[in-house]
Amino acid sequence: EYNIKFIGASPDMIDKMGDKATAKATMKKAGVPTIPGSEGLLKSIEEGKKIAAKIKYPVILKATAGGGGRGMRIVKDEAGFEKAWNDAKQESGAAFGNDGLYLEKFVEEPRHVEIQIVGDRRGKACHLSERDCSIQRRHQKLLEETPSPVMDTFKKLRDKMGEAAVKAAEAIKYEGAGTVEFLVDKNGDFYFMEMNTRIQVEHPITEEVTDYDLIKEQIKVAAGITISGKNYTPNLYAMECRINAEDPANGFRPSPGKITNLHMPGGHGVRIDSHVYAGYTIPPNYDSMIAKLIVSGQSREEVITRMKRALSEFVIEGIKTTIPFHLKLMDDKKFQSGQFTTSFMETFDMSGIE
């Protein structure tokens, strides 16, 4: 009514991609690889069991309106299907006001790799390469990096995934910055998982390796500027540690309270995005993330070394944070090798973290 142009995806695009069952159907139609499973929402538990038997266990039940791992259950055999069904429905109904579920084949030993895209109002899109988000706990990301170590194993994977992500964006004439998320299996095959119709927490690492301001680009796209259509390849390495007000020594228990003392690291290749300051009180009501520590460098090894230095200089007193966890992660041989999957945290040794 007031001729206001909103920056970012339109309500129609958000509707299309925000509902995961609709998003999957849209991607399938566009020729983007999808995980075998139900065609849209499951109408009954019987239908779910029938599809699970056809595509073979393990399978995963997912809330169509879900996020952050809520309303999601892995089912290893038919005996566990009913309990998983009831639990997922109850949790998704309570969390999202929508208890609709769909079913997919559970991809074993996957990596979580996402492609950053930008689309303009003329329906043209480009990608800015990938981010690896496999280090996560309860489907919540703890650390992100680019480029993904998996690209060293599968040389043509970046081009294939980038092409699929652009196809996904152009299929819905996506406008603004967004992310297409994929699961990559141990054979280098990839499957569409979901699309985030917004700027993401981890967008700074893409900015650091492509010299591309994603926030500025969103504003330019909204103003009607056409994107170049050029796809980007990382020219550096970057990692982001999510600094949360949580106690990693006690199951990542939330740690709200007052920050009594704060010192942030700096120097070449170190960036911090944060809103906190000494004297700031972290409320218990909201997301526990209080800072993003982003480090870039010429190689993955250099980034890990620089990140260790930055983490060791990062002082936040008065509350517990995930800094001690990230310091231990940097020393982990499996993490250093880059050979990890989304199940990494299930075997990570948390001892010695205070």
C-alpha positions as CSV (number, residue, x, y, z in Angstrom):
1,E,0.0,0.0,0.0
2,Y,2.9,2.4,0.8
3,N,5.1,1.3,-2.1
4,I,7.8,-0.1,0.2
5,K,10.2,-2.5,-1.4
6,F,11.2,-5.2,1.1
7,I,14.8,-6.5,0.8
8,G,15.0,-10.2,0.3
9,A,12.8,-13.1,-0.8
10,S,9.1,-12.4,-1.4
11,P,6.4,-14.1,0.7
12,D,5.6,-16.4,-2.2
13,M,9.2,-17.6,-2.4
14,I,9.4,-18.1,1.4
15,D,6.1,-20.1,1.2
16,K,7.5,-22.3,-1.6
17,M,10.8,-23.0,0.1
18,G,9.9,-22.7,3.8
19,D,7.6,-25.7,3.6
20,K,10.1,-28.6,3.2
21,A,7.7,-31.0,1.5
22,T,6.7,-28.3,-1.1
23,A,10.4,-27.4,-1.6
24,K,11.4,-31.0,-2.3
25,A,8.6,-31.3,-4.9
26,T,9.7,-28.0,-6.5
27,M,13.3,-29.1,-6.6
28,K,12.5,-32.5,-8.1
29,K,10.5,-30.8,-10.8
30,A,13.5,-28.5,-11.5
31,G,15.8,-31.6,-11.9
32,V,17.8,-31.0,-8.7
33,P,18.9,-34.3,-7.0
34,T,16.6,-35.2,-4.1
35,I,16.7,-37.9,-1.4
36,P,14.2,-40.8,-2.1
37,G,11.1,-40.6,0.1
38,S,7.5,-39.6,0.3
39,E,5.9,-37.4,-2.4
40,G,4.8,-34.6,-0.1
41,L,3.3,-35.0,3.3
42,L,2.4,-38.4,4.7
43,K,-1.3,-38.9,5.1
44,S,-1.0,-41.8,7.6
45,I,1.4,-43.9,9.6
46,E,0.5,-46.8,7.3
47,E,1.6,-44.9,4.3
48,G,4.9,-44.0,6.0
49,K,5.6,-47.6,6.9
50,K,4.9,-48.7,3.3
51,I,7.3,-46.1,1.8
52,A,10.0,-47.0,4.4
53,A,9.7,-50.7,3.5
54,K,10.1,-49.8,-0.2
55,I,13.1,-47.5,0.1
56,K,14.6,-49.6,2.9
57,Y,15.6,-48.6,6.5
58,P,17.1,-46.5,8.0
59,V,14.7,-43.6,7.2
60,I,14.1,-40.2,8.7
61,L,10.8,-38.5,9.6
62,K,10.9,-34.7,9.3
63,A,8.6,-31.9,10.2
64,T,7.6,-30.0,7.1
65,A,7.7,-26.7,9.1
66,G,10.8,-27.8,11.0
67,G,14.2,-26.4,11.8
68,G,17.0,-26.9,14.2
69,G,16.4,-30.6,14.4
70,R,13.0,-30.3,16.0
71,G,10.3,-32.7,14.7
72,M,13.0,-35.0,13.3
73,R,13.4,-38.7,14.1
74,I,15.7,-41.4,12.6
75,V,13.9,-44.8,12.3
76,K,16.1,-47.9,12.1
77,D,13.4,-50.5,11.6
78,E,9.7,-51.0,11.5
79,A,9.5,-51.8,15.2
80,G,10.5,-48.2,16.0
81,F,8.3,-46.5,13.5
82,E,5.2,-45.8,15.6
83,K,7.1,-44.3,18.5
84,A,9.1,-42.1,16.2
85,W,6.0,-41.0,14.3
86,N,4.1,-40.0,17.5
87,D,7.2,-38.2,19.0
88,A,7.9,-36.2,15.8
89,K,4.2,-35.2,15.4
90,Q,3.9,-34.1,19.0
91,E,7.2,-32.1,18.9
92,S,6.6,-30.4,15.6
93,G,3.0,-29.6,16.5
94,A,4.1,-27.9,19.8
95,A,7.1,-26.1,18.2
96,F,5.7,-25.0,14.9
97,G,1.9,-25.3,15.1
98,N,2.1,-27.7,12.2
99,D,2.5,-31.5,12.8
100,G,2.8,-32.4,9.1
101,L,5.6,-35.0,8.5
102,Y,7.4,-36.3,5.4
103,L,9.8,-39.2,5.1
104,E,13.2,-39.6,3.5
105,K,15.9,-42.2,3.1
106,F,18.4,-41.6,5.9
107,V,21.8,-40.8,4.2
108,E,24.5,-42.5,6.3
109,E,27.9,-40.9,6.8
110,P,26.9,-37.6,5.2
111,R,28.5,-34.2,5.1
112,H,26.3,-31.1,5.3
113,V,27.4,-28.8,2.5
114,E,25.5,-25.7,1.4
115,I,25.8,-23.4,-1.6
116,Q,25.4,-19.7,-1.3
117,I,23.3,-18.2,-4.1
118,V,22.2,-14.7,-5.1
119,G,19.3,-14.1,-7.5
120,D,18.0,-10.9,-9.0
121,R,14.4,-9.8,-9.8
122,R,14.8,-10.9,-13.5
123,G,15.1,-14.5,-12.4
124,K,18.9,-14.8,-13.0
125,A,21.0,-16.4,-10.2
126,C,24.7,-17.1,-9.5
127,H,26.5,-19.1,-6.7
128,L,29.3,-18.1,-4.4
129,S,30.7,-21.6,-3.8
130,E,30.1,-23.8,-0.8
131,R,30.3,-23.9,3.0
132,D,30.8,-27.1,5.0
133,C,28.6,-27.2,8.1
134,S,29.2,-30.8,9.1
135,I,30.4,-30.0,12.7
136,Q,27.1,-29.8,14.5
137,R,25.4,-31.0,17.6
138,R,21.7,-32.0,17.6
139,H,21.5,-30.5,14.1
140,Q,22.7,-27.1,15.3
141,K,25.9,-25.9,13.6
142,L,28.9,-25.2,15.8
143,L,31.5,-24.4,13.1
144,E,31.5,-23.7,9.4
145,E,34.3,-23.6,6.8
146,T,35.0,-22.9,3.2
147,P,36.1,-24.4,0.9
148,S,34.8,-27.8,2.1
149,P,37.5,-30.4,2.5
150,V,35.3,-32.8,0.6
151,M,36.1,-30.9,-2.6
152,D,39.6,-32.2,-2.5
153,T,38.2,-35.8,-2.8
154,F,35.6,-35.1,-5.5
155,K,37.1,-32.6,-8.0
156,K,34.0,-31.8,-10.0
157,L,31.6,-31.8,-7.1
158,R,31.7,-28.0,-6.6
159,D,30.6,-27.3,-10.2
160,K,27.8,-29.9,-10.1
161,M,26.5,-28.7,-6.7
162,G,26.8,-25.0,-7.8
163,E,24.9,-25.8,-11.0
164,A,22.1,-27.6,-9.1
165,A,21.8,-24.7,-6.6
166,V,21.5,-22.1,-9.4
167,K,18.9,-24.3,-11.0
168,A,17.0,-24.4,-7.7
169,A,17.1,-20.6,-7.3
170,E,16.1,-19.9,-10.9
171,A,13.2,-22.5,-10.7
172,I,11.4,-20.2,-8.3
173,K,12.9,-16.9,-9.7
174,Y,14.6,-16.4,-6.3
175,E,15.4,-12.8,-5.4
176,G,18.1,-11.8,-2.9
177,A,20.7,-13.9,-1.0
178,G,19.8,-17.4,0.0
179,T,21.3,-20.8,0.6
180,V,20.7,-24.2,-0.9
181,E,21.6,-27.0,1.5
182,F,22.7,-30.5,0.5
183,L,23.8,-33.8,2.0
184,V,26.9,-35.3,0.4
185,D,27.4,-39.0,0.8
186,K,30.6,-41.0,1.0
187,N,30.5,-41.6,-2.8
188,G,30.3,-37.9,-3.7
189,D,26.6,-38.1,-4.6
190,F,24.6,-35.1,-3.3
191,Y,20.9,-34.5,-2.4
192,F,18.8,-31.4,-1.9
193,M,17.9,-31.0,1.8
194,E,16.3,-27.5,2.1
195,M,16.6,-23.9,1.1
196,N,17.1,-21.0,3.5
197,T,15.3,-17.9,2.0
198,R,17.5,-15.4,3.9
199,I,21.0,-14.4,4.8
200,Q,22.6,-17.0,7.1
201,V,24.6,-16.9,10.3
202,E,27.7,-18.3,8.5
203,H,27.6,-15.9,5.5
204,P,30.8,-14.0,6.6
205,I,33.1,-16.9,5.7
206,T,31.9,-16.7,2.1
207,E,32.5,-12.9,2.1
208,E,36.1,-13.5,3.4
209,V,37.0,-15.9,0.6
210,T,35.3,-14.2,-2.4
211,D,35.6,-10.5,-1.4
212,Y,31.9,-10.1,-1.9
213,D,29.6,-8.2,0.4
214,L,26.4,-10.2,0.7
215,I,24.5,-7.7,2.7
216,K,25.3,-4.9,0.2
217,E,24.4,-7.3,-2.7
218,Q,20.9,-7.9,-1.1
219,I,20.3,-4.1,-1.1
220,K,21.5,-3.7,-4.7
221,V,19.3,-6.6,-5.9
222,A,16.3,-5.0,-4.1
223,A,17.1,-1.7,-5.9
224,G,16.8,-3.5,-9.2
225,I,20.5,-4.0,-10.1
226,T,21.1,-7.0,-12.3
227,I,23.7,-9.5,-11.0
228,S,26.7,-10.4,-13.2
229,G,25.8,-14.1,-13.4
230,K,29.4,-15.0,-12.6
231,N,29.9,-18.0,-10.3
232,Y,32.6,-17.6,-7.6
233,T,35.4,-19.9,-6.4
234,P,37.1,-19.4,-3.1
235,N,40.5,-17.8,-3.3
236,L,41.3,-18.2,0.4
237,Y,40.2,-20.4,3.3
238,A,37.9,-19.3,6.1
239,M,36.3,-20.7,9.3
240,E,33.7,-19.4,11.6
241,C,33.3,-20.5,15.3
242,R,29.9,-19.8,16.8
243,I,30.6,-18.4,20.3
244,N,27.6,-19.3,22.3
245,A,26.7,-18.5,25.9
246,E,26.7,-22.3,26.8
247,D,28.6,-24.5,29.1
248,P,30.2,-27.2,26.9
249,A,31.4,-29.2,30.0
250,N,27.8,-29.7,31.0
251,G,26.1,-30.8,27.8
252,F,26.2,-27.2,26.3
253,R,23.8,-26.0,29.0
254,P,22.6,-22.4,28.4
255,S,24.7,-19.8,30.4
256,P,22.8,-16.6,30.6
257,G,24.1,-13.8,32.8
258,K,26.2,-10.6,32.9
259,I,29.5,-10.3,31.0
260,T,31.9,-8.8,33.6
261,N,35.0,-8.6,31.4
262,L,35.4,-8.8,27.6
263,H,38.5,-8.7,25.3
264,M,38.1,-9.6,21.6
265,P,41.1,-10.7,19.5
266,G,42.1,-8.9,16.3
267,G,44.9,-8.8,13.7
268,H,45.1,-9.7,10.0
269,G,42.6,-12.3,8.9
270,V,40.5,-12.1,12.1
271,R,36.9,-10.7,12.0
272,I,34.3,-10.7,14.8
273,D,30.6,-10.0,14.4
274,S,29.0,-9.4,17.8
275,H,26.6,-7.2,19.7
276,V,28.0,-7.8,23.3
277,Y,30.1,-5.6,25.5
278,A,31.5,-5.7,29.1
279,G,28.5,-5.2,31.3
280,Y,26.0,-6.7,28.8
281,T,23.5,-9.1,30.3
282,I,22.6,-12.1,28.2
283,P,18.9,-12.9,28.7
284,P,17.7,-16.6,28.9
285,N,14.9,-16.0,26.4
286,Y,16.8,-16.0,23.1
287,D,19.3,-17.7,20.9
288,S,22.5,-18.3,22.9
289,M,24.9,-17.1,20.2
290,I,26.7,-14.0,21.3
291,A,29.6,-13.7,18.8
292,K,30.9,-15.1,15.5
293,L,34.7,-15.5,15.3
294,I,35.7,-15.6,11.6
295,V,39.3,-16.3,10.6
296,S,40.7,-16.4,7.0
297,G,44.1,-17.4,5.6
298,Q,46.0,-18.9,2.7
299,S,45.4,-22.6,3.7
300,R,43.2,-24.6,6.0
301,E,46.3,-25.3,8.2
302,E,47.0,-21.6,8.5
303,V,43.3,-20.9,9.4
304,I,43.4,-23.5,12.1
305,T,46.6,-22.1,13.6
306,R,45.2,-18.5,13.4
307,M,41.9,-19.6,14.9
308,K,43.7,-21.2,17.9
309,R,45.5,-18.0,18.5
310,A,42.4,-15.9,18.3
311,L,40.4,-18.2,20.5
312,S,43.1,-18.2,23.2
313,E,43.0,-14.4,23.2
314,F,39.2,-14.2,23.3
315,V,38.2,-13.4,26.9
316,I,34.6,-13.5,28.1
317,E,34.2,-13.5,31.9
318,G,31.0,-13.8,34.0
319,I,29.4,-16.6,31.9
320,K,30.4,-19.9,30.3
321,T,31.0,-20.0,26.6
322,T,31.9,-22.5,23.8
323,I,35.4,-21.0,23.5
324,P,37.1,-24.0,25.4
325,F,35.2,-26.5,23.1
326,H,36.4,-24.7,20.0
327,L,40.0,-24.7,21.3
328,K,39.9,-28.4,21.8
329,L,38.3,-28.9,18.4
330,M,41.2,-27.1,16.7
331,D,43.6,-29.7,18.2
332,D,41.6,-32.7,17.2
333,K,43.4,-34.9,14.6
334,K,40.2,-36.0,12.8
335,F,39.1,-32.4,12.5
336,Q,42.5,-31.3,11.3
337,S,42.4,-34.1,8.6
338,G,39.1,-32.8,7.2
339,Q,37.8,-36.4,7.2
340,F,34.6,-36.0,9.2
341,T,30.8,-36.3,8.8
342,T,27.7,-34.9,10.6
343,S,28.2,-37.6,13.2
344,F,31.6,-36.1,14.3
345,M,30.3,-34.9,17.6
346,E,29.0,-38.3,18.6
347,T,32.5,-39.6,19.2
348,F,34.3,-36.3,20.0
349,D,36.1,-36.5,23.4
350,M,34.7,-33.7,25.6
351,S,37.0,-34.5,28.6
352,G,39.2,-31.8,29.9
353,I,36.9,-28.9,28.7
354,E,36.2,-26.5,31.6
